[in-house]
């Protein structure tokens, strides 16, 4: 049986294969956008843990999390709580997100924004810049070595930061070969969707000192955040725990103050 990731990526590749928009036109549009806000810069050089707060309506494994959320209101709450950056799901079919969610969230605050989606083509990279994202996600498990390197380069050339998501040593090697300086370790197993905290602790020591290190998935509260900060992570990306919180701003403050 195909994993969640395999099903999602297969669908995104089907859509990408039907996209006939001229890349040169998209590149021109991307280059015409205002300067990005500096996603990586917002996470580095801090003396406290940075929180990337996610706006996510649903997930394939758990269904609706907060289907009726207002992205502008939530972005404001995240900023008030001390978040350093936003992550906004734009995948519609599997996560209920949209480009409109990203634009609304970014327009409601001053935080840099990651387009959280399944990038499988150069057009996806250019679209991220055009819609107003400051950072694009490249998932090593969803791309082959050549694709990851191929998409990382144009992203940086048009001003985007790039968060490369990895799970193991082999994917870390590819990320570094692509020139990644912002790397996220997903603690969630992509086959079982279970959280493996030992993965994050193992991988952090293998990354170069100049890489900004992000722990993704499975951060449930202050104890998890404190352990990741102590291990060497500069930031955590938190979604479910925030979109389901009664007071998202307070939940973020608790993560930041945990160390």
N, C-alpha and C positions, 0 to 999 in steps of 0.2 A: 504494500500500500504506500502511495506517495506521501511524503511528509507535508506539513503545512507549507513550509518554504518552497518545496518543489512544485506544489500546486499553484502557489501564488506567482512564482517566477515564470512558470510555464505560461500562465495567463498573460502576464506582462510582456513576455516575448512574443506571444501571438499578436497582441495589440501593436507592439513596436514594429513587427514585420509588415503591418498594414499602413504604417505611417509613411506617407510620401512627401511630406513637407520638405522643401529645399533646406538643407543644412546651412547654406550660406545666408539665407534670409533669417533663420533663427539666430545665427551668430551675430549678424548685424543688429538685430533687436536686443540681444543679450548685451552687446557692447555699449548700447545706448542707455542702459539702465544707470540710475544713480549709484554712487559708491556703496559697497556693502558696509555693514556695521562692525565687522570684525569679530567673528564667532570665536575663533581660537584665542584671540587676544583677551577676550572676556573671561577665559578660563585659566589663563596662565599668570604667573607672577603673584599669586594670592597667598595669604597666610592662613586662609580658611578654605574649607571645602566649597567648591562651586556646585550649584545644582542646575542641571538642564531639566526644565519642567516640561512635561509632555502634554499635549492636547490630543486626546484619543477618545473617540466615541465608543468603539467596540474592538474586540479582538476575535480572531478565528477560533481560539481555544475556549474563551470564556463568554462569548456573546456580548451583549450590551453591557457597557460599563457606565456610561453617562451619555446616552444617545441624544438627549435634548440639550446638551451643553451649549452655551453661548461663547464662542471662541474669544470674542473681544472682552467680555466680562472676566473670563477665566485668565486671560493673559494679564489683565490688570491686577487680579488677585495674586498671580504668580510674581509679578514685579513687586507688588507691595510686600510680599513675604521674603523678598531678597534673592529671588532666582537670578542667575547670571545670564541664562539663555533660555530660549524656547525650542521645543521640538514639536512640529505639527504634522500629523498624519495627513497625507493628501491622497492616499489610496482609497478609492470609493467602494469598490466591490467587496473587499475583505474587511476593511476597517471603518467604513462609513465616513471617511474624511473627504476633503475636497480642496481645490486650489482656493476657493472662497474662504475656507477656514483659515488657511495660512495668511491670506491677505488681511482678513479681519483681525486676526491676532496680532500681526506685525503692526498694523495701523493703530492699534490701541495701546501700544507701549513703545519703549525705546530699546528693548532687548533684541539682540541678534537672534535670528531664527534659522533652525535646521529644517529643510524639507525632508521629512521622514517618509520615504517611499522606497520602491524597489527599482533602482536605476539599472536599466539593461541596455541602454543605447546612448549615443552622443546627444541625440535629441532630448532625452530625459535630462541630461546635464544642463543643456541650454535652456530648457523649459524652467528649470529650477531658478536660474538667474532672472529669467523674464518675469516670473510670477512674484519676484521680490525676495526670494530666499537669500540668506547670507552664507549658507553652508549646505552641502549636498552629502547624502549618505551613499557610500559604496560598501556593499556587503560582500566580503570575500567569498563566503560560501555560495553566493548566487552568481558569481562571475568566474571565468577562468583567468589564469594569470595575465594573458594578453589583454583581456578586456579591462581588468582592473587598472593596469598601467595605462591603457589607451584612454580611459575616461578620466583618470586622475589629472592628466596633463592639461586638457582643455579647460577643466574646471578651474584650476588655479590661474590659467591664462586670462580668464574672464573675470577674475576677482573673487571667486568663491573659495571659502575654506572647504576642506574635504574631511569628513569623519569616516575613516575606514574601520568597519566592524569586523572583528576576528573572533575565532573560538579556540585556536590551537597554534602550536609552533609553526606548522607549515604555512598557515594563513598569515601569521606575523611576518614570516620571511618575504612573502609576496607583497604585503603592505609596505615593508621597508624598501623593497626593490622599486616600488612605484613612487617612492619619495614621500610617503606619508609622515606627517608630523603631528597628526591628531588621530589617535587610535582608541577605539572602544572595544572592550572585551565584554561580549555578551555572555552573561552567566546562565542564560537559558539554553538548554539542550534543544537543538532544532528538530530532533527526531521525536523525543518524548515530551518536550516543552517543560521538563522539570528544571528547577534552578539548581545550579552546582556552584556554590560559593568558593569551593576549592580551586576552581578554574581561574577565577580572577586573582586569587592569591598566588597561584603558580605563574601566571603570565606576566604579572606586573614587573617581576624581577628580570625578565628577559628583554624588556624594552629599553632602548637607549635613553639617556638622561634628558635629551632635548625633545623627546616626544611628550606631548600633553596626553595624559592617560585618563581614560573615562571608563568607569564601570557601568554596565548597562543591565537592566532587568533584575528583578528579584530584590530590590532595595526596599525593605518593608518599614523601616523606621530608623531611629537614632543609633541603635546598636550596630546595624548593618553599615550605616554611613560612617560611623566612627572607626570600625574595623577596616573599611576600605581606605579611608584617609590615612590611617596608621600604616597601612600596607604600601602606600605610595601613590594612590590615585589622587589626581587634582580635582576630579569632578565625578558626579554620578548623574546618570540619566534616569529619571523616575517618571513613570506614567500612571499605572493603575492605582498606586497608593495615593496619588494626588487627585486624580479625576473622580475618585470615589470618596474623598475626604469631606467631612462636613465643613471644615475650615482649611482650604488649601494653603492660604498664606501662613497660617500657624504651623501647618505640617511642614512647609519648607523651612521655616525658622527653626523648627525642631531638628531637622536634618543638618542644617548649617551649624547649629550650636552644639551638636552631639559630641564633637571632638574635644 
